[in-house]
Amino acid sequence: KGVIKIMWLLLIPILLLSAIALQSYISGKELKEDIAKKRL
């Protein structure tokens, strides 16, 4: 049971970081598209 607890403690921050990275990547992509549209 202790191993599962350790796995969760390691997994949760990784999931949070990947979610934050994905959000910032998507918002960065949208910003680039908006800049491209303004140039056109």
DAKA-V857124 format. One record per backbone hydrogen bond with DSSP energy under -1.0 kcal/mol. CO is the residue of the C=O (numbers start at 1). NH is the residue of the N-H. E is the energy in kcal/mol with one decimal. If there is no record, write none. Layout:
co=<CO CO>
nh=<NH NH>
e=<E E>
//
This chain:
co=<1 2 3 4 5 6 7 8 10 11 12 13 14 15 16 17 18 19 20 21 22 23 24 25 26 27 28 29 30 31 32 33 34 35 36>
nh=<5 6 7 8 9 10 11 12 14 15 16 17 18 19 20 21 22 23 24 25 26 27 28 29 30 31 32 33 34 35 36 37 38 39 40>
e=<-1.6 -2.1 -2.5 -2.5 -2.4 -1.9 -2.6 -2.8 -1.0 -2.6 -2.5 -2.7 -2.5 -2.2 -2.4 -2.7 -2.3 -2.3 -2.5 -2.2 -2.6 -2.7 -2.2 -2.1 -2.3 -2.2 -2.1 -2.2 -2.4 -2.4 -2.3 -2.2 -2.2 -1.9 -1.6>
//
